[in-house]
Amino acid sequence: MKIGVKVVPGAKITQIQPSIGEDLKVWVKGQPKEGEANLCVIELLAKHFKVAKSQIRIVSGYKSRNKLIEIIGII
């Protein structure tokens, strides 16, 4: 399953909110340096979808706020 994610790094709270269509808007406390925010996004999505962190992969947008995420094992 692939989903679009808009990330807000450096937020005071960590949360996921559905956005337009099937996209998600994700707030994470991690800063956008050295991939810290990306790791926080992966951890949060793993908890949300109840899968292992290794089943979540950033397909595109590694250095962007708009990312395409692939979740392996969910149809």
C-alpha positions in Angstrom: 0.0 0.0 0.0 1.3 3.5 -0.9 0.1 6.7 0.7 1.0 10.3 0.4 2.2 12.0 3.6 2.7 15.7 4.4 5.1 16.1 7.3 5.2 18.9 9.8 8.6 18.5 11.6 9.5 20.2 14.9 5.9 20.1 16.2 5.0 20.3 19.9 2.8 17.2 19.6 2.9 14.0 17.6 -0.2 13.1 15.7 -1.7 11.8 12.4 -4.7 13.5 10.7 -6.4 12.4 7.5 -6.1 14.9 4.7 -7.7 15.2 1.3 -8.2 11.9 -0.4 -6.1 9.1 1.0 -3.2 11.4 2.1 -2.2 11.9 5.7 -0.9 14.9 7.5 1.7 14.0 10.2 3.1 16.1 13.0 6.3 14.9 14.6 8.6 16.3 17.2 11.8 15.3 15.3 13.8 18.0 13.5 14.4 17.8 9.8 18.1 17.3 10.1 20.1 14.1 9.7 16.8 12.2 9.0 15.5 12.6 12.5 12.0 13.6 11.3 11.9 10.7 8.9 12.6 8.2 11.6 9.8 9.8 13.7 7.4 9.5 10.8 8.3 5.8 10.3 7.9 5.1 14.0 4.5 6.9 14.2 3.1 5.2 11.0 4.3 1.8 12.3 2.3 2.3 15.5 -0.7 3.7 13.6 -0.9 0.8 11.1 0.3 -1.8 13.7 3.2 -3.1 11.6 7.0 -3.3 12.2 9.1 -0.3 11.4 10.9 -2.4 8.8 7.7 -2.7 6.8 7.5 1.0 6.2 9.7 2.6 3.5 10.0 6.2 2.2 9.7 5.8 -1.6 10.2 9.5 -2.5 10.5 12.8 -0.8 13.2 11.8 1.7 14.3 15.5 2.0 10.9 17.0 1.4 7.8 17.6 3.6 5.7 15.7 1.0 6.6 12.0 1.0 5.3 8.9 -0.7 5.4 6.0 1.8 5.1 2.3 1.1 3.7 0.0 3.8 4.5 -3.6 3.1 2.0 -6.2 4.3 -1.1 -4.0 4.1 -3.4 -4.1 1.0 
